[in-house]
Amino acid sequence: MAANNVSSTAKARAGELLAYSQRQVDRVVSPPTRQKAYDWSHGLATEKPLLFSFLAFQATLSLAPLLLFVGFASTTLAVSLISAIMFSLFWIGIAMFFLVPTLFLSCGIALLLWAWAAGTFLAGRWVYERLPFSFDGDGKVVSTKGGKKIIFEKKDTNGAGAGVDIKAEAAEVKE
C-alpha cells in the first residue's frame, strides 16, 4: 500500500514538473513556431536522412563541449570581475591609510593658517581703530588730532612733485 502511494506521488510530481517545463518552453518559443520547427526537422529527416543524421550527430556531440566552454567563459568572467573588485578594494583600503593622515595634516595646516590670518586681521583692525587718522569714502586721509579735522588730499600732478594738499579745519570733531 505504501509503495503504491509513493509511486502515485512520484508520478504526480513528474507530471507537475513536465507541465511546468512545458509552460516555460511555451514562454520562450510559442507552440506554432515550435511545431513549424518539428515539421521542418521531420521533413528533412524523411527527405534527406543522411544529411539529417550528420547534423544530428554533429549537434549532439558538439553540444557538451560548447556548453562546457560557455560555462567556463562565464565562470572565468565572473571570477575575474570579482577578483578585480577585490583587488581594487584592497588597494583603495591601502590608499586610505595614506589619505587619512594626509587629510589630518592638511586640515591642521589649513586651520593654523586661517587662525594666523584671522588673528592678523583682528589685530590690524584693533590697531586701525586706535590710529589718530582714518580714510573717508573718497580716499582722503583725515586726521582728528587735537580736536581739529585735518584732511590730506592728493592732487594729480602728472608725476611732478608730491602733489599733496593739506587743508585744516578749525571745527571741533564730533563722532
Backbone as ProteinMPNN parsed JSONL, in Angstrom:
{"seq_chain_A": "MAANNVSSTAKARAGELLAYSQRQVDRVVSPPTRQKAYDWSHGLATEKPLLFSFLAFQATLSLAPLLLFVGFASTTLAVSLISAIMFSLFWIGIAMFFLVPTLFLSCGIALLLWAWAAGTFLAGRWVYERLPFSFDGDGKVVSTKGGKKIIFEKKDTNGAGAGVDIKAEAAEVKE", "coords_chain_A": {"N_chain_A": [[0.814, -1.187, 0.0], [1.934, 1.25, 0.831], [3.966, 1.481, -1.038], [2.547, 1.825, -3.392], [1.394, 4.291, -2.878], [3.677, 5.949, -2.758], [4.571, 5.64, -5.365], [2.451, 6.742, -6.843], [2.587, 9.365, -5.93], [5.104, 10.111, -6.893], [4.635, 9.939, -9.642], [2.744, 11.963, -9.888], [4.242, 14.211, -9.158], [6.157, 14.171, -11.192], [4.518, 14.644, -13.379], [3.673, 17.254, -12.762], [6.124, 18.575, -12.921], [6.726, 18.186, -15.616], [4.607, 19.617, -16.786], [5.202, 22.179, -15.838], [7.698, 22.588, -17.063], [6.887, 22.533, -19.724], [5.299, 24.862, -19.827], [7.288, 26.793, -19.421], [8.889, 26.441, -21.698], [6.985, 27.124, -23.606], [6.787, 29.825, -23.051], [9.212, 30.792, -23.982], [9.5, 29.859, -26.674], [6.937, 29.997, -28.914], [4.113, 27.749, -29.26], [3.122, 27.393, -32.035], [5.39, 28.175, -33.544], [7.274, 26.351, -32.623], [6.082, 24.008, -33.552], [6.345, 24.344, -36.307], [9.139, 24.124, -36.527], [9.466, 21.457, -35.687], [8.086, 20.137, -37.744], [9.662, 20.903, -39.962], [12.149, 19.71, -39.296], [11.335, 17.023, -39.224], [10.532, 16.708, -41.871], [13.009, 17.11, -43.154], [14.383, 14.919, -42.106], [12.999, 12.785, -43.271], [13.208, 13.285, -46.028], [15.962, 13.703, -46.599], [17.811, 11.684, -45.194], [20.55, 11.099, -44.65], [21.872, 13.594, -44.508], [20.416, 14.727, -42.41], [21.02, 12.941, -40.3], [23.783, 13.351, -40.132], [23.872, 16.093, -39.312], [22.477, 15.827, -36.907], [24.179, 14.146, -35.377], [26.451, 15.793, -35.269], [25.43, 18.076, -33.9], [24.604, 16.877, -31.508], [26.987, 15.738, -30.43], [28.624, 17.997, -30.311], [27.394, 19.654, -28.566], [27.909, 19.256, -25.772], [30.734, 20.017, -25.437], [30.459, 22.711, -26.244], [28.648, 23.746, -24.339], [30.186, 23.321, -22.024], [32.322, 25.065, -22.607], [31.01, 27.57, -22.68], [30.136, 27.662, -20.037], [32.643, 27.654, -18.755], [33.722, 30.082, -19.761], [31.879, 31.994, -18.785], [32.15, 31.573, -16.025], [34.863, 32.192, -15.704], [34.79, 34.894, -16.414], [33.128, 35.876, -14.36], [34.702, 35.273, -12.094], [36.953, 36.816, -12.68], [35.863, 39.412, -12.646], [35.017, 39.573, -9.978], [37.488, 39.225, -8.76], [38.801, 41.504, -9.717], [37.291, 43.5, -8.506], [37.776, 42.9, -5.796], [40.572, 43.236, -5.759], [40.747, 45.961, -6.388], [39.357, 47.072, -4.191], [41.078, 46.287, -2.128], [43.463, 47.759, -2.68], [42.446, 50.326, -2.599], [41.771, 50.447, 0.084], [44.37, 50.292, 1.191], [45.361, 52.704, 0.219], [43.794, 54.434, 1.672], [45.016, 54.386, 4.146], [47.079, 56.145, 3.74], [45.756, 58.421, 2.905], [44.063, 59.365, 5.011], [45.809, 60.222, 7.239], [47.157, 62.225, 5.785], [45.079, 63.983, 5.163], [44.4, 64.798, 7.771], [46.765, 66.169, 8.444], [46.857, 68.186, 6.427], [44.446, 69.523, 6.964], [44.979, 70.426, 9.539], [47.14, 72.189, 9.052], [45.823, 74.018, 7.4], [43.958, 75.008, 9.231], [45.682, 76.254, 11.076], [46.846, 78.236, 9.407], [44.538, 79.712, 8.771], [43.803, 80.59, 11.341], [46.039, 82.194, 11.877], [45.72, 84.164, 9.836], [43.177, 85.217, 10.533], [43.735, 86.148, 13.122], [45.683, 88.072, 12.491], [44.124, 89.82, 10.979], [42.236, 90.661, 12.931], [43.962, 91.869, 14.802], [45.059, 93.895, 13.205], [42.731, 95.373, 12.614], [42.106, 96.198, 15.199], [44.343, 97.846, 15.756], [44.027, 99.741, 13.706], [41.619, 100.97, 14.449], [42.499, 102.442, 16.606], [44.214, 104.334, 15.625], [45.248, 107.769, 15.045], [44.222, 108.847, 12.712], [42.129, 108.433, 9.785], [40.464, 107.024, 6.884], [38.346, 108.593, 4.541], [35.318, 108.209, 2.587], [36.065, 109.042, 0.02], [38.68, 108.408, -0.348], [40.442, 110.036, 0.972], [42.806, 111.03, 3.425], [42.11, 111.523, 6.751], [42.748, 113.349, 9.61], [42.226, 113.559, 13.054], [43.495, 114.864, 15.099], [44.062, 116.49, 18.14], [41.503, 117.571, 18.359], [40.868, 118.871, 16.046], [40.008, 118.748, 12.594], [41.908, 117.453, 10.06], [42.573, 117.299, 6.665], [44.168, 115.357, 4.304], [44.847, 115.665, 1.057], [45.427, 114.26, -2.064], [46.733, 115.56, -5.006], [46.475, 115.378, -8.562], [49.336, 115.525, -10.297], [50.644, 114.77, -12.534], [52.998, 113.245, -12.169], [54.904, 115.078, -11.281], [56.462, 116.295, -8.514], [55.259, 115.955, -5.084], [52.544, 116.384, -4.746], [50.654, 116.783, -2.682], [48.067, 118.181, -0.846], [47.29, 120.01, 1.959], [44.636, 120.569, 4.052], [43.228, 122.372, 6.636], [40.772, 122.327, 9.122], [39.036, 124.292, 11.395], [37.03, 123.431, 12.965], [35.404, 121.704, 15.618], [35.646, 118.236, 16.135], [33.113, 115.894, 15.951], [31.924, 112.79, 16.888]], "CA_chain_A": [[0.0, 0.0, 0.0], [2.82, 2.406, 0.917], [4.701, 1.565, -2.301], [1.605, 2.357, -4.352], [1.237, 5.709, -2.544], [4.916, 6.632, -3.176], [4.596, 5.612, -6.823], [1.479, 7.718, -7.365], [3.109, 10.697, -5.609], [6.2, 10.368, -7.818], [4.032, 10.202, -10.953], [2.103, 13.283, -9.835], [5.32, 15.215, -9.182], [6.73, 14.162, -12.539], [3.541, 15.317, -14.245], [3.745, 18.695, -12.461], [7.398, 19.057, -13.46], [6.583, 18.214, -17.074], [3.722, 20.742, -17.126], [5.963, 23.412, -15.576], [8.694, 22.694, -18.131], [6.169, 22.864, -20.963], [4.924, 26.28, -19.736], [8.493, 27.609, -19.595], [9.252, 26.352, -23.114], [5.986, 27.899, -24.335], [7.099, 31.25, -22.864], [10.372, 31.141, -24.803], [9.167, 29.609, -28.076], [5.492, 29.747, -28.986], [3.794, 26.417, -29.822], [3.103, 27.318, -33.507], [6.765, 28.241, -34.049], [7.888, 25.075, -32.292], [5.5, 22.995, -34.44], [6.986, 24.53, -37.614], [10.487, 23.562, -36.429], [9.322, 19.995, -35.661], [7.688, 19.707, -39.091], [10.821, 21.07, -40.839], [13.139, 18.676, -38.993], [10.764, 15.733, -39.655], [10.613, 16.684, -43.338], [14.411, 16.915, -43.519], [14.76, 13.547, -41.754], [12.392, 11.837, -44.214], [13.653, 13.537, -47.391], [17.426, 13.566, -46.69], [18.182, 11.091, -43.916], [21.989, 11.167, -44.399], [22.183, 14.954, -44.052], [19.814, 14.908, -41.084], [21.784, 12.188, -39.298], [25.057, 14.046, -39.956], [23.626, 17.279, -38.49], [22.068, 15.398, -35.568], [25.384, 13.713, -34.658], [27.295, 16.97, -35.015], [24.809, 18.89, -32.85], [24.593, 16.133, -30.249], [28.334, 15.585, -29.887], [29.238, 19.31, -30.103], [26.655, 20.398, -27.546], [28.59, 19.184, -24.473], [31.878, 20.936, -25.384], [30.003, 24.099, -26.32], [28.103, 24.121, -23.031], [31.312, 23.425, -21.099], [33.058, 26.286, -22.904], [30.197, 28.712, -22.233], [30.23, 27.663, -18.573], [33.998, 28.086, -18.396], [33.882, 31.507, -20.076], [31.093, 32.808, -17.852], [32.78, 31.451, -14.708], [36.095, 32.973, -15.752], [34.396, 36.295, -16.391], [32.641, 36.201, -13.012], [35.848, 35.257, -11.17], [37.816, 37.973, -12.966], [35.189, 40.611, -12.156], [35.086, 39.557, -8.513], [38.897, 39.464, -8.416], [39.104, 42.918, -9.984], [36.65, 44.291, -7.44], [38.522, 42.67, -4.557], [41.88, 43.866, -5.944], [40.544, 47.408, -6.275], [39.012, 47.402, -2.802], [42.275, 46.126, -1.314], [44.376, 48.879, -2.871], [41.776, 51.527, -2.093], [41.96, 50.397, 1.537], [45.767, 50.656, 1.473], [45.489, 54.144, -0.055], [43.132, 55.146, 2.771], [45.989, 54.522, 5.227], [47.869, 57.334, 3.447], [44.876, 59.569, 2.725], [43.535, 59.889, 6.275], [46.796, 61.086, 7.915], [47.438, 63.39, 4.949], [43.978, 64.923, 5.361], [44.554, 65.384, 9.1], [47.866, 67.12, 8.377], [46.481, 69.347, 5.618], [43.404, 70.269, 7.69], [45.651, 71.11, 10.647], [47.885, 73.326, 8.498], [44.825, 74.996, 6.956], [43.407, 75.637, 10.435], [46.699, 77.163, 11.61], [46.937, 79.393, 8.514], [43.332, 80.51, 8.95], [43.904, 81.253, 12.644], [47.034, 83.256, 11.716], [45.116, 85.236, 9.036], [42.118, 85.845, 11.319], [44.391, 86.908, 14.193], [46.303, 89.247, 11.874], [43.037, 90.735, 10.636], [41.692, 91.252, 14.159], [44.975, 92.774, 15.353], [45.11, 95.055, 12.312], [41.531, 96.17, 12.848], [42.234, 96.822, 16.525], [45.313, 98.939, 15.615], [43.435, 100.754, 12.834], [40.619, 101.713, 15.218], [43.162, 103.292, 17.577], [45.051, 105.311, 14.942], [44.689, 109.11, 15.129], [43.693, 109.266, 11.418], [41.336, 107.411, 9.106], [40.188, 107.306, 5.484], [36.926, 108.806, 4.29], [34.81, 107.469, 1.442], [36.682, 109.49, -1.227], [40.072, 108.018, -0.347], [41.235, 111.089, 1.589], [43.259, 110.741, 4.777], [41.554, 112.514, 7.664], [43.325, 113.255, 10.94], [41.422, 114.266, 14.052], [44.407, 115.101, 16.203], [43.879, 117.734, 18.877], [40.145, 118.086, 18.241], [40.7, 119.522, 14.759], [39.946, 117.812, 11.472], [42.889, 117.783, 9.03], [42.352, 116.44, 5.5], [45.315, 115.251, 3.401], [44.261, 115.351, -0.233], [46.457, 114.123, -3.09], [46.361, 116.14, -6.291], [47.097, 114.752, -9.722], [50.313, 116.469, -10.855], [51.298, 114.091, -13.669], [54.304, 112.745, -11.795], [55.819, 116.139, -10.845], [56.296, 116.675, -7.109], [54.5, 115.055, -4.221], [51.144, 116.581, -5.059], [49.828, 116.638, -1.502], [47.489, 119.428, -0.379], [46.822, 119.82, 3.328], [43.634, 121.542, 4.447], [42.919, 122.25, 8.057], [39.514, 122.917, 9.521], [39.097, 124.691, 12.788], [35.822, 122.97, 13.675], [35.557, 120.581, 16.551], [35.237, 116.969, 15.541], [32.143, 115.171, 16.756], [31.691, 111.448, 16.306]], "C_chain_A": [[0.863, 1.258, 0.0], [3.586, 2.58, -0.385], [3.82, 2.165, -3.39], [1.427, 3.866, -4.145], [2.467, 6.516, -2.994], [4.969, 6.706, -4.696], [3.633, 6.645, -7.403], [1.934, 9.151, -7.078], [4.231, 11.071, -6.573], [5.66, 10.68, -9.211], [3.377, 11.583, -10.985], [3.151, 14.399, -9.898], [5.949, 15.303, -10.576], [5.798, 14.861, -13.519], [3.553, 16.826, -14.035], [5.024, 19.303, -13.045], [7.333, 19.159, -14.977], [5.705, 19.387, -17.506], [4.442, 22.083, -16.924], [6.995, 23.647, -16.683], [8.045, 23.108, -19.439], [5.748, 24.337, -20.969], [6.139, 27.187, -19.965], [8.948, 27.596, -21.05], [8.27, 27.168, -23.947], [6.228, 29.403, -24.186], [8.238, 31.679, -23.777], [10.053, 31.001, -26.285], [7.689, 29.244, -28.134], [5.21, 28.391, -29.632], [3.708, 26.376, -31.358], [4.522, 27.357, -34.106], [7.479, 26.924, -33.8], [7.364, 23.974, -33.213], [6.089, 23.105, -35.848], [8.385, 23.919, -37.616], [10.424, 22.033, -36.421], [8.986, 19.484, -37.055], [8.869, 19.812, -40.059], [11.843, 19.98, -40.592], [12.614, 17.291, -39.402], [10.835, 15.613, -41.169], [12.042, 16.465, -43.808], [14.844, 15.473, -43.249], [14.178, 12.546, -42.749], [12.904, 12.032, -45.639], [15.162, 13.301, -47.56], [17.943, 12.984, -45.381], [19.684, 11.164, -43.619], [22.398, 12.558, -43.886], [21.628, 15.177, -42.648], [20.621, 14.174, -40.014], [23.155, 12.841, -39.061], [24.889, 15.262, -39.044], [23.235, 16.904, -37.065], [23.278, 14.939, -34.76], [26.285, 14.904, -34.318], [26.725, 17.817, -33.866], [24.872, 18.182, -31.506], [25.986, 16.062, -29.634], [29.046, 16.928, -29.653], [28.564, 20.09, -28.987], [27.384, 20.403, -26.204], [29.827, 20.081, -24.435], [31.48, 22.417, -25.449], [29.45, 24.573, -24.974], [29.204, 24.235, -21.984], [32.111, 24.704, -21.338], [32.299, 27.526, -22.437], [30.232, 28.813, -20.712], [31.584, 28.148, -18.091], [34.171, 29.583, -18.614], [33.109, 32.382, -19.089], [31.669, 32.747, -16.437], [34.065, 32.26, -14.643], [35.796, 34.466, -15.692], [33.941, 36.702, -14.997], [33.796, 36.254, -12.011], [36.746, 36.466, -11.415], [37.175, 39.266, -12.491], [35.264, 40.695, -10.636], [36.513, 39.826, -8.058], [39.272, 40.921, -8.631], [38.504, 43.812, -8.91], [37.416, 44.134, -6.14], [39.898, 43.327, -4.614], [41.762, 45.381, -5.757], [40.235, 47.806, -4.844], [40.224, 47.284, -1.891], [43.179, 47.349, -1.446], [43.751, 50.202, -2.47], [41.903, 51.583, -0.581], [43.372, 50.774, 1.939], [45.951, 52.162, 1.27], [44.83, 54.974, 1.047], [44.084, 55.338, 3.952], [46.908, 55.733, 4.997], [46.989, 58.584, 3.376], [44.452, 60.181, 4.057], [44.584, 60.715, 7.022], [47.134, 62.348, 7.111], [46.341, 64.435, 5.109], [44.046, 65.569, 6.738], [45.643, 66.456, 9.08], [47.464, 68.375, 7.601], [45.394, 70.173, 6.291], [44.018, 71.032, 8.864], [46.415, 72.329, 10.163], [46.914, 74.41, 8.035], [44.218, 75.725, 8.147], [44.406, 76.629, 11.03], [46.835, 78.406, 10.729], [45.716, 80.294, 8.644], [43.381, 81.262, 10.275], [44.918, 82.394, 12.574], [46.43, 84.434, 10.952], [44.026, 85.954, 9.819], [42.706, 86.674, 12.451], [45.043, 88.167, 13.658], [45.245, 90.278, 11.519], [42.491, 91.43, 11.876], [42.683, 92.223, 14.79], [45.081, 94.035, 14.501], [43.908, 95.954, 12.498], [41.612, 96.898, 14.181], [43.2, 98.001, 16.468], [44.718, 100.073, 14.791], [42.415, 101.603, 13.58], [41.26, 102.686, 16.201], [44.102, 104.312, 16.94], [44.414, 106.7, 15.027], [44.167, 109.628, 13.781], [42.918, 108.105, 10.81], [41.159, 107.826, 7.653], [38.697, 107.561, 5.339], [36.533, 108.055, 3.026], [35.448, 107.85, 0.124], [38.151, 109.12, -1.317], [40.99, 109.07, 0.237], [41.613, 110.662, 2.994], [42.787, 111.875, 5.664], [42.168, 112.283, 9.03], [42.487, 114.087, 11.894], [42.265, 114.554, 15.281], [44.114, 116.463, 16.84], [42.504, 118.335, 18.724], [39.888, 118.802, 16.939], [40.742, 118.467, 13.658], [40.907, 118.281, 10.387], [42.715, 116.776, 7.892], [43.588, 116.511, 4.617], [44.773, 114.785, 2.06], [45.37, 115.313, -1.275], [45.925, 114.68, -4.394], [47.081, 115.395, -7.404], [48.025, 115.761, -10.381], [51.105, 115.85, -11.992], [52.745, 113.723, -13.356], [55.267, 113.815, -11.303], [55.527, 116.507, -9.396], [55.454, 115.684, -6.355], [53.02, 115.181, -4.47], [50.23, 116.416, -3.871], [49.359, 118.016, -1.06], [46.909, 119.174, 1.001], [45.846, 120.942, 3.638], [43.338, 121.317, 5.911], [41.591, 122.936, 8.32], [39.561, 123.178, 11.001], [37.895, 124.192, 13.582], [36.17, 121.817, 14.6], [35.015, 119.336, 15.876], [34.282, 116.277, 16.493], [31.889, 113.825, 16.088], [30.458, 110.83, 16.892]], "O_chain_A": [[0.581, 2.213, -0.723], [3.835, 3.711, -0.802], [4.302, 2.934, -4.222], [1.321, 4.624, -5.109], [2.335, 7.614, -3.536], [5.368, 7.728, -5.253], [3.976, 7.346, -8.355], [1.698, 10.05, -7.885], [4.307, 12.215, -7.023], [6.164, 11.577, -9.887], [3.45, 12.287, -11.992], [2.972, 15.398, -10.596], [6.234, 16.395, -11.067], [6.255, 15.593, -14.397], [3.457, 17.593, -14.993], [5.005, 20.405, -13.593], [7.835, 20.122, -15.557], [6.019, 20.074, -18.478], [4.307, 23.0, -17.734], [7.144, 24.765, -17.177], [8.584, 23.933, -20.176], [5.832, 24.994, -22.007], [6.032, 28.222, -20.622], [9.35, 28.631, -21.581], [8.678, 27.835, -24.897], [5.909, 30.172, -25.092], [8.238, 32.798, -24.289], [10.305, 31.919, -27.066], [7.247, 28.298, -27.483], [5.99, 27.934, -30.468], [4.182, 25.406, -31.95], [4.808, 26.645, -35.069], [8.206, 26.434, -34.664], [8.127, 23.095, -33.614], [6.311, 22.092, -36.51], [8.78, 23.271, -38.585], [11.238, 21.38, -37.074], [9.556, 18.487, -37.497], [9.067, 18.923, -40.887], [12.357, 19.381, -41.537], [13.391, 16.467, -39.883], [11.158, 14.55, -41.698], [12.271, 15.716, -44.758], [15.57, 14.873, -44.042], [14.824, 11.539, -43.039], [13.026, 11.062, -46.387], [15.584, 12.75, -48.576], [18.461, 13.721, -44.543], [20.067, 11.28, -42.454], [23.179, 12.671, -42.942], [22.304, 15.754, -41.796], [20.876, 14.723, -38.942], [23.635, 12.881, -37.928], [25.668, 15.448, -38.11], [23.62, 17.589, -36.117], [23.405, 15.292, -33.587], [26.812, 14.999, -33.209], [27.462, 18.223, -32.967], [25.159, 18.805, -30.483], [26.146, 16.303, -28.437], [29.988, 16.983, -28.863], [29.109, 21.085, -28.511], [27.471, 21.448, -25.56], [29.975, 20.85, -23.485], [32.088, 23.264, -24.794], [29.756, 25.679, -24.528], [29.171, 25.136, -21.145], [32.534, 25.358, -20.384], [32.894, 28.435, -21.858], [30.344, 29.906, -20.158], [31.68, 28.94, -17.154], [34.705, 30.279, -17.751], [33.626, 33.394, -18.615], [31.678, 33.753, -15.728], [34.331, 32.934, -13.648], [36.481, 35.212, -14.992], [34.327, 37.763, -14.505], [33.865, 37.161, -11.182], [37.245, 37.072, -10.467], [37.874, 40.141, -11.98], [35.54, 41.756, -10.076], [36.736, 40.559, -7.095], [39.984, 41.508, -7.815], [39.137, 44.767, -8.459], [37.682, 45.12, -5.452], [40.346, 43.912, -3.628], [42.569, 45.999, -5.062], [40.794, 48.779, -4.336], [40.389, 48.09, -0.976], [43.613, 47.913, -0.441], [44.46, 51.113, -2.041], [42.122, 52.657, -0.02], [43.566, 51.495, 2.918], [46.624, 52.818, 2.065], [45.262, 56.094, 1.322], [43.982, 56.327, 4.677], [47.454, 56.283, 5.954], [47.424, 59.675, 3.743], [44.483, 61.403, 4.208], [44.274, 61.839, 7.415], [47.368, 63.411, 7.686], [46.624, 65.631, 5.182], [43.779, 66.764, 6.87], [45.458, 67.535, 9.641], [47.699, 69.494, 8.059], [45.413, 71.401, 6.202], [43.618, 72.161, 9.148], [46.353, 73.389, 10.786], [47.162, 75.596, 8.256], [43.988, 76.933, 8.081], [44.022, 77.723, 11.444], [46.931, 79.518, 11.249], [45.849, 81.517, 8.629], [43.039, 82.443, 10.33], [44.685, 83.456, 13.151], [46.6, 85.582, 11.361], [43.952, 87.182, 9.777], [42.236, 87.781, 12.717], [44.972, 89.22, 14.292], [45.443, 91.474, 11.732], [42.303, 92.647, 11.877], [42.287, 93.288, 15.263], [45.182, 95.136, 15.042], [44.049, 97.177, 12.536], [41.237, 98.066, 14.287], [42.929, 99.047, 17.057], [44.885, 101.242, 15.138], [42.347, 102.815, 13.376], [40.625, 103.665, 16.592], [44.731, 105.088, 17.659], [43.189, 106.815, 15.077], [43.704, 110.767, 13.72], [43.027, 106.96, 11.248], [41.656, 108.874, 7.242], [37.876, 106.854, 5.925], [37.353, 107.335, 2.457], [35.389, 107.065, -0.823], [38.811, 109.492, -2.288], [42.202, 109.013, 0.024], [40.829, 110.005, 3.68], [43.029, 113.046, 5.372], [42.125, 111.172, 9.559], [42.086, 115.202, 11.563], [41.761, 114.485, 16.402], [43.942, 117.46, 16.14], [42.349, 119.536, 18.947], [38.783, 119.303, 16.732], [41.414, 117.442, 13.774], [40.75, 119.377, 9.85], [42.709, 115.566, 8.115], [44.012, 117.598, 4.224], [44.298, 113.657, 1.932], [46.171, 116.245, -1.358], [44.829, 114.337, -4.839], [48.166, 114.85, -7.202], [47.562, 116.743, -10.961], [52.152, 116.378, -12.367], [53.621, 113.879, -14.207], [56.388, 113.469, -10.929], [54.434, 116.987, -9.094], [54.988, 114.691, -6.914], [52.3, 114.184, -4.412], [49.107, 115.941, -4.039], [50.174, 118.926, -0.913], [46.132, 118.24, 1.194], [46.178, 122.121, 3.507], [43.213, 120.178, 6.36], [41.328, 124.015, 7.788], [40.074, 122.365, 11.77], [37.766, 124.51, 14.765], [37.117, 121.066, 14.368], [34.035, 119.394, 15.134], [34.578, 116.091, 17.673], [31.669, 113.744, 14.88], [30.099, 109.709, 16.532]]}, "name": "protein", "num_of_chains": 1, "seq": "MAANNVSSTAKARAGELLAYSQRQVDRVVSPPTRQKAYDWSHGLATEKPLLFSFLAFQATLSLAPLLLFVGFASTTLAVSLISAIMFSLFWIGIAMFFLVPTLFLSCGIALLLWAWAAGTFLAGRWVYERLPFSFDGDGKVVSTKGGKKIIFEKKDTNGAGAGVDIKAEAAEVKE"}
